[in-house]
Amino acid sequence: MIRINDNYLKLPGSYLFATVAAKARAFRQELEEDDIISLGIGDVTQPLCPAAVEAMHNAVDELAYGETFRGYGPEQGYGFLREAIAAGDYAPRGVKLSPDEIFISDGAKSDTGNIVDILGGGRVAVTDPVYPVYVDSNAMAGRAGDYTGGRWNALTYLPCLEENGFVPQLPAEKVDVVYLCYPNNPMGTVLTKDELAVWVEYAIENDVLILFDAAYEAFITNPAVPHSIYEIDGAKKVAIEFRSYSKTAGFTGVRCGFSVIPDELAVEVAGRKVRLNELWKRRQCTKFNGASYISQRGAEAIYSEEGRRQTRSTIGYYLANAAFLKGTLDGMGLKAFGGTDAPYLWVKTPGGMPSWDFFDLLLRQAHLICTPGAGFGPSGEGFVRFTAFGRRESYVEAAARIEKLII
Ligand code: PLP
């Protein structure tokens, strides 16, 4: 008898972006000319950084000859990239990491989704709104309870609202795992060092694991905002950090990212200290054969002088899109949050309109696609998300259309 993991049957049917796409598709049929602008899905539009392109060309050439060919690589990732990460991303911020604490992967989605494999359950807290992968991966593992009334009854939701400055409050009940994503998707907000330190202290005192998703770290411009949770004293004892090259360097299609699991992060089981990075290594060696040599060479090149210059310039381009759009929205009296240290704007709908109604209004009146905030969790209701990843001309045109909206 075939038995399925029936936790999958509890997942709510229609996926946010699929519904957005279906609505756009239906509306397109009504249009004579397709002039829809999508500022919805978070994929990049600027090409790969040239330093990475060159490195990947060279890597392909190496694979073309017997003397330089490489097959399976180390499951944890090549040393050259792990060393570049420790030296380039962490040492300059005063965080000392050994390359052995770094695990290269095919991106942060896999890692944030797969990390549940090494955890044994316990109560999980997520911010609300939330990047859906954290919730769904726990639901698939049977750790989210049942989905009723738009929420999972075994998860603890930490509302991020305009009233609390979109900063989640510490959980009122005992939890064991907390997912934090900063800079945040979907809200585009950040935590200052002091705000993040509150979470680290709480985790140390209450024996809580923090899963810290820093996929948008490269967009931080405010010096008061930490780039890594390990900039906070004690965080190595309680936090795993996830990073991605997707938005930093146009790697959404190439696929490469990494996770950091410090040696100090350990639990005591039957009088024995078990390091979480031993477990993750075991998991990766069994279920993962490593990211490709080509993508790892591409990622390494991002740490070169020209790689850094090129990625900074592309990130500047996206942040300028966000600033431009925010200016237009402000001018219309619409409240837009985020966008200065992250590629997302979190926009309050006018007059308390439901997210999906404002989505429909923007689509029908302005032929613009955004993402309804309600799709990211109950507290996303009344907001929509715009991404900054489009081409400049899309924002210029979007601004002209937004200014003509009849709200
Ligand atoms: N984490 C967050 C918060 C994201 O928004 C995304 C992508 O949109 C990811 C992780 C996934 O990144 P990757 O492309 O590295 O899998």
Residues whose N, C-alpha, C, O or C-beta is under 5 A from the ligand:
A	BS01	PLP	G42 D106 G107 A108 K109 S110 Y131 C181 N185 D213 A215 S244 S246 C256 G257
